[in-house]
Amino acid sequence: MTPIEHIHARGRFSGKPGLHRIRALCEALGNPQKKLKFIHIAGTNGKGSTAAMLASIFQQAGYHTGLFTSPFLVTFHERIQVDGYMIDDHSLIRLVRQVEAAEKTLALPQEEHIGEFEFVTAMAFLYFVEQNCEIVILETGLGGEFDATNVIETPVLAVFTPISLDHTEVLGRTTGEIAQTKAGIIKPGGSVVCAYGQPDDALEIIQLACPAVQIPDMPQQIQCDFQGVHFIWKGQKWHCPMIGAHQVQNSCTALQAVYAAKQQGWDVPDNAVSVGLAKARIIGRMEILHQNPTVIVDGGHNIAGVKAIASTIKTLACKGILHLVVGMVSDKDIHACTFTLDVLNAHVYVTQPDNERALAAEKLAEYFQHPIGIYPVAAEAFQAAFDAAGEDDIILICGSLYLAGIARKFFTA
């Protein structure tokens, strides 16, 4: 197996919830996380976008900036970046060997092992130290309290993007319960920033953990088009190239986080903030892959994400027909997501992502009123939609991050 296959073979879950495994592994590696400064991001939706915005802004300000995100869309290397560059193959292979060697020295509880996310988190810490990162934008994987990234000490900031229902079988059945888990990243004496518009029960939990939480002001004069979002915040005009009104919320969260960091002495000039936001990019989030017809891919896969996709499509001026290619994994709220998409009155092509949790295309098709076709192979669905679309039409591919990754390979090869 390749080093990356070795990592994936570890599985998503590694034993009893807790930080004891990642702490032991980091200890064996010399605790690299203690040599770094972090902005720690938790939430249900918008984590990746907000992280990308913050990384771009701090890079523009001249800081060597690490970025740790998950999952990846096309290549594993996306998860670990420094100053906008993905980790190279040589470093990846070397770090896999280094972490495996440390792992062999551990005495873990019976039937427990170092899981994939724990392993990759430790690798990222080592790489960021090697690259002399001055700030690391650190995205949680699942939850917060027992997420492997929470092995860090008090971060520069704990940032909360919108919290909604997802992974309810693990995190909780209400947004308040989910917020309780995610609020575990708040450390004593730490500063906290929280997106506006949180559910009341989620905001209450965060405010209990940190009464001094900073919440950005509401933006004004919002405009959304194929060039991204334009808005006024704190009396200033801002532009972010990410498409969709929900990116205004993420932008304001990132901007508030920057100002909170400046309050702590971080030197981020105003010009670096505006230019950094205007240069921020993230793949797989309302990303345009092709023109004439316009092909858009989005990895939104829970009901909040799908609602954001639907809302965005409605705000964009589409002269032609909307062709919708959908594939989902089985552990999502399929009924709610498909109902939201069905009201777009699109030509629907049903498929499935290449993943062991994928819902069969035939089964997913039962949730749509009048699907155009059923394609178990995603590439065949993409091609069918592309062949049917006119130059003024939009092809929207959504429902799963895994499907988004396949689409990027198909249309950018």
N, C-alpha and C positions, 0 to 999 in steps of 0.2 A: 504493500500500500504506500501511496504518497504521504508526505507529512500531513497534508490537509485531510486526507482520508482517515489517517490515524486520529486526528482531532474529532472529526465527525462521528467516528465509531464510538466515542465516549458517551454519546446520548445526551438528551436534554436534562434528565434528572439523575442525580448522583447519590441520593440518600436522604436522610432526615433533613428538613429545612434548617438552615443555620449557616453561620459564617466560620465554623470551626475548620472546615476543609480548606477554604481559601486562606484563612489566617495561617494555618500550618504550612501551606505551600509557599506563601509569601515570606514567612519566617525562614524557610529553607533556602529561599532565594536572596536573603539579605534585606527583606522588606523594602523593595524598590518604591512602593507607593508612598513611603514616608519621606522620600526625596523630591516629591512633586507637589504642585499646587493645582487644585481642581475647581472647576465649576461643575457641579453634579446635577444632572437633569433627570427627573422622573415625571411620569404622566402616562396617559393612555394614548393620546394622539398629539402630533406636533413635536415630539421629542427630536426626531431626526432633523426636521426643518429648523427648529430653534437652535439646535446644536450647530448646524451648518452656518447659520447666520452669525452666531457668536464666534465660531472659528474664523470666519472670514473677517470679522471686525477686528479681532485681536491680531490676526496676521497683518492686516492693513496698518495697525498701530505699531508694527515692528516686532512683535513678540514671536518667538519660536513656539508654535501652537500645536499641541497634539489633539487628535480627535478620535474618539472611540465610540463606535456605533454598532448597532445590530438590528436585524440580520443584514446580510449582504444581498445584492440583487444579481450581479453578474459574476463577480470574482470575490473570493474570500478576502483578498487584500484590501477591499474597500473599508473593512472594519477598523483598520489601524492606519491612521494617516498623520503626517507631520507637515505642516505648512502647505496643505493641499496635495501632497504626494503620498500615494499608497506605499505601504511597506514593500520592500523588494523581496524577490525570491530567496536570495542568499540569506538575508536577515531572518526571514520567516523560517527557513530550514534550521538555521543555527539556534534560534530561540526555541523551536520545538524540541530540539535535542537537549537544550539547557533545562527546560522545564520538566521534561521527562526524567532527566537525571535527578532533579530535586525531588520529584514525585516518588521515586524509588526509596528515598530515605524516610518517608512518612509512615507513621503508625496510625492509620485511620480506623474508626470503629468497623466492626465486622459488617460485611455486605455494603460498605460504602466505598466510593472511589472519587477521584477528581473528574468532574463532568466537563463537557465541552466548554461551557461558558466560563467556568472557573479557570480552566486551563488557558483559554484565550485571554481572559482578563489579566492573568499573571504575565503572559507574554507581552501584552500591551504595556504594562507598567515597566517591564525591563527595557522595551524599545524606547519608550518616552524618556527614560533616564539616559539611555545611550545617546539619544538625539538632543540632549540638553534642553528639553522643553521647559519653557518658563511658565506655561499655563496649559492645562489639559482640559478639554471639554469632554466630559465623561457621561455617556448616556447609560442609564440602567437597562438591564435586559428585561426581566419580569419582576414587577413589584418594586420593592425598595428595601425594606427592613432586612430581608435575608438574601437580597441580591448580592452576587459576588463583588460588584463594584463598591458595595457599602463597607468593605474592609478598610477604606480610607479613613483618615482622621478628619477633623472638622475642615470642610472645604471653604474656599473663598466665598462661594455661594451655593445654596441648594435652590434649584429652580424647578417649579412645577408648571408643566403645560396642562392643557385641559384633561380632566379626569372624567371618564365615562365607563360604561359597562363593557368589559372584555376580560377574558380568562376568568370568568366568574367562579368556575369550579376550583380555582386555586386561590384567587385574591379576595373573593367576597361577592355577595349577591346584590349589594347596593353600592352606590358611589361613595357613600360614607365609609363602608367597610373597606373598599378598595383604597380610599384615601388614607385610612389608618395604616395600611401596609406600606403605601408609598411614602407616608410621612416619616417612616423609619430612617430616612436619609438625613433628617434634621438632627444636627449635633448640638450639644450645649455650647452656647456662645456664638453659634453660627448665624450668618445672615441669610434671609430667605426671600425669594421673589416668587410670586404666584400669578399666573395668567388671570386676567379679568374674565368674568362670565362663568366661574366654576359653579357646579351645583351647590346649593346651600349646605348640604350635609358634608360635602367634601371640604368646602372652605372653612366650615366650623372646626373640623379636625385639624387642618393646617394652622389655623389661628390659635387653637389650644396649644399646639406644639411650639408655636412661635408667634406670640401676640404682636410682635413688631414686623410681621411679614409685609413686604412692599408689593402693592398691586398697582399696575400701570393705569394711568388715566385712560378713558375711552377715546378712541381716535375719531376724527371728523372727516367729512368729504371723501369718503372711500370710493375709489374707482377701480374696477377690475377689467382687464382685457388680456389679450394674448401676450402682451409684454409684461404682465405681472400685476402688481397692485400699487396704487398710488393713494396716499392718505396724508392727513395732517395730524400730527401728534405733538403736544406741548408747543403749539404755535408754529411748528416747522413742517415743511413739506418733505415727505419721505417716499422712496421708491424701492421696492423689492421685486426682483424678476420672477419670483415664484408665483404661479398662477392660482387664483382662488381667494375669495374673501376671508377664508379661515387663516390665510397667511398674514393678514393684517394683525390678527390676534397674536400669532406667533412672533411677528415682527415687534409688536409692542412689548411682549414678554422679553425678547432679546434686548431691546433698547433699555428697558427698565433694569435688566441684569447688568448691562454695561454701566449705567449710571450708579448702580449699587456698588459695583467694583471700583469705580472712580472715587466713591466716597471712602473707600479703604486705601486709596493712594495709587491705584493702578493708573498709569499714564495712557489714556486713550483719547487723543485729540478729537474734537468734534468732526473734523473732516474725515478722519479714519472711520468714524461711526457711520457717516452717511455713505461714503464710498464702499466701505466693507459690506454694508447692507445691500447696496446696489449691485455688488458683485457676487452675492451669496448664491450658491447653486446646490441643488440636491437632485440626484437621479431618482426616477421612479415616482415622483410626486407631481401629478399634472404636467408631466414632461412631454414636450412635443418631439416626436421621433421622425416625423415626415411631413412634408408640405404637399398640398394638392394631390390627393386629399390630406387633410390634417389628421395625423395619427397621434393620439394622446394616450399615455399610459399612467396609471396611478395605482399604487400598491395598497390603497385603503381597503381594509378587510373586516372592520367591525361597523356597527350601525352608525356610530358617530362619523367615522371616516367616509362611509358610503353617502351619508346625508351631505357631507361637505362636497363630495364629488358631484352629486346631483344638483346641489345649489349652484356650484360653479358653472356647470354646463348650461344651466338656465340663464346665467348672467352673460355668457359669451354669445356674441352675435353669430349664429350659425345660419348661413343662407340655404344650406342643403339639408340632406338627411343625416340623422344620427345613427351610426352603426355601432352597436354595443356588443363587445366580446367579453363574456363573463366566465370566470372560473373561481371556485372557492374551496376552502378546506372545510371538513365536516363539523369542526367544533365551534363554528360561529353561529350567530343568529341568522340562519339562512332565510327564514320567512321574512323577517323585518328588512333585511338587506335587499332581497329580490323585489319586495313590494315597493321599496323606495326607488329602485332602478326601473321597475316596470312602468311607473307613471311618467317616465320620460318619453314614452311613445316611440321608442327606438326600434330599429331592426335588430333583433337579438340573436347572437350566435353563441351557443352554449358550449363550453369546453371544460377542461380540468387542468390544474397545474400538475407538474411532475413532482409529486410529493406523496409520501405514504399516508398522509391524512386527507388527501384530496377527496372531495365528494365527486362521485362518478357523474359524468356529463349527462347521462340519461336521467339520473335522479334529480340533478339540479334543474333540468329542463322542465320538470313537473311544476316548478314554482313560478314559471313564466306563463303568461296567457297564450302568446302566439310566437314562440321562437322560430326564427328563420331556418335554423339547422342545428344539429347536434354533432359535435366534433370531439371525440375523445383525445385526439392529438391536437395540441394547441396550435401548432404551426399551420395545420389545415384550416382552423378557424380564422387565423389571421389572414391567410391567403384568400379565403372565401369572402371575407369582409372587404379586403382590398380590391379584389376583382369586381365586386358589386358597387363600390363607392365611386361617385363622380368627383370632379376636382373641387367642388364647393362643399363636399360632405365632410363630416367628422367621424373618425373611427376612434371610439373610446374603449380601451382595454383596462379592466379593473376586476376587483374582487379578491385579489391575493397578491402578496409580495412575491411569491414564487412565480405566479403568472406574469407579473411585471418584469421579472428577471428574464424569463423566456422571451417576452416581447422585445426587450431591449436587444437581445442577441439576434433576433429575427430581423429587426428593422435597421440595425446599425452594423450588421456584418458587412 
